[in-house]
Amino acid sequence: MSFPVFPPPFPPSWKLIPRETQMLGLFATDRIVSHADLESVIARHRRNGPKGRPLKVHVHYLRAKLAPYGIRIVSVWGTGFRLTAESRAVLAPYFAAADAANSAATGEAGAAASAADAAA
């Protein structure tokens, strides 16, 4: 699973902490986000080793913060989570901005690498 270079620029009024921003960023593709993918984001932010709040608690907090904005994350039993179609529509501008930032960053990195290869 690859993670975005830049997390989507969600509005500050949503008050998402970095972990929640990264979790929500996983939903940029129209697919079911697995428990393992979300756990990997949570694990990077754990301070007390592998023990900590379970995934369902983190998803609960994220859902609570997003609900006032019409964004719903639904469970797909035994598989993971996904956004509703209405939520994808709300988040589309933010995901598009993140895609543009990622493309620009990888394009600049690729151009720099090509220039370095040409100079060598």
C-alpha positions in Angstrom: 0.0 0.0 0.0 1.5 3.3 -1.0 0.5 6.5 0.9 0.1 9.9 -0.7 3.1 12.2 -0.8 0.9 15.0 0.5 -2.2 14.4 2.4 -5.3 16.1 0.9 -5.7 19.7 2.0 -8.8 19.2 4.2 -10.3 22.4 5.8 -8.9 23.3 9.2 -12.5 23.7 10.4 -12.7 19.9 10.3 -10.1 19.8 13.1 -8.5 16.5 11.8 -5.3 15.5 13.5 -2.5 14.1 11.3 -3.5 10.5 11.9 -7.1 11.2 10.8 -6.0 13.2 7.8 -3.9 10.2 6.6 -6.7 7.8 7.4 -9.1 9.8 5.3 -6.5 10.2 2.6 -6.6 6.4 2.1 -10.2 6.8 0.8 -9.0 8.9 -2.2 -9.3 5.9 -4.5 -12.8 4.5 -5.0 -12.2 1.2 -3.2 -12.7 -0.5 0.1 -9.9 0.5 2.5 -8.8 -2.6 4.4 -8.4 -2.8 8.2 -4.7 -3.5 7.7 -4.2 -0.3 5.6 -5.9 1.8 8.4 -4.0 0.0 11.1 -0.7 0.8 9.3 -1.5 4.5 9.5 -2.5 4.2 13.2 0.6 2.3 14.0 2.9 5.1 12.8 1.3 7.5 15.3 1.3 5.2 18.3 3.4 6.4 21.2 3.0 3.5 23.5 4.2 0.7 21.3 1.8 -1.8 19.7 -0.8 -1.4 22.4 -3.3 1.4 22.0 -6.9 2.1 21.0 -8.4 -0.3 18.6 -9.1 0.6 15.0 -12.9 0.9 15.7 -12.2 3.7 18.2 -10.1 5.7 15.7 -12.7 5.2 13.0 -15.4 6.3 15.5 -13.6 9.6 16.1 -13.1 10.2 12.4 -16.7 9.5 11.6 -17.8 11.9 14.4 -15.7 14.7 13.0 -16.8 14.2 9.4 -20.6 13.6 10.0 -21.5 17.3 10.3 -20.0 17.8 6.8 -22.1 15.1 5.2 -19.2 12.6 5.0 -20.0 9.0 6.0 -17.6 6.1 6.3 -19.5 2.8 6.2 -18.3 -0.6 7.3 -17.9 -3.4 4.8 -18.3 -6.5 7.0 -15.1 -8.5 7.2 -13.2 -6.4 4.7 -12.8 -2.8 5.8 -14.5 0.6 5.2 -15.6 2.7 2.3 -17.0 6.1 1.6 -20.6 6.5 0.5 -21.2 8.0 -3.0 -22.4 11.2 -1.4 -19.3 11.4 0.7 -17.1 10.9 -2.4 -18.8 13.8 -4.1 -18.1 16.1 -1.1 -14.5 15.0 -0.9 -13.8 15.0 -4.7 -12.3 18.5 -4.7 -9.9 17.7 -1.9 -8.8 14.5 -3.4 -8.3 16.2 -6.8 -6.1 18.9 -5.1 -4.0 16.1 -3.5 -3.6 14.3 -6.8 -2.4 17.5 -8.4 0.1 18.1 -5.6 1.3 14.5 -5.8 1.7 14.7 -9.6 3.6 17.9 -9.3 5.9 16.5 -6.6 6.6 13.3 -8.5 7.0 15.2 -11.7 9.6 17.5 -10.2 11.4 14.6 -8.5 11.4 12.7 -11.8 12.7 15.7 -13.7 15.5 16.3 -11.1 16.5 12.6 -11.4 16.6 12.8 -15.2 18.7 15.9 -15.1 21.1 14.3 -12.6 21.4 11.2 -14.9 22.1 13.4 -17.9 24.8 15.3 -16.1 26.6 12.1 -15.0 
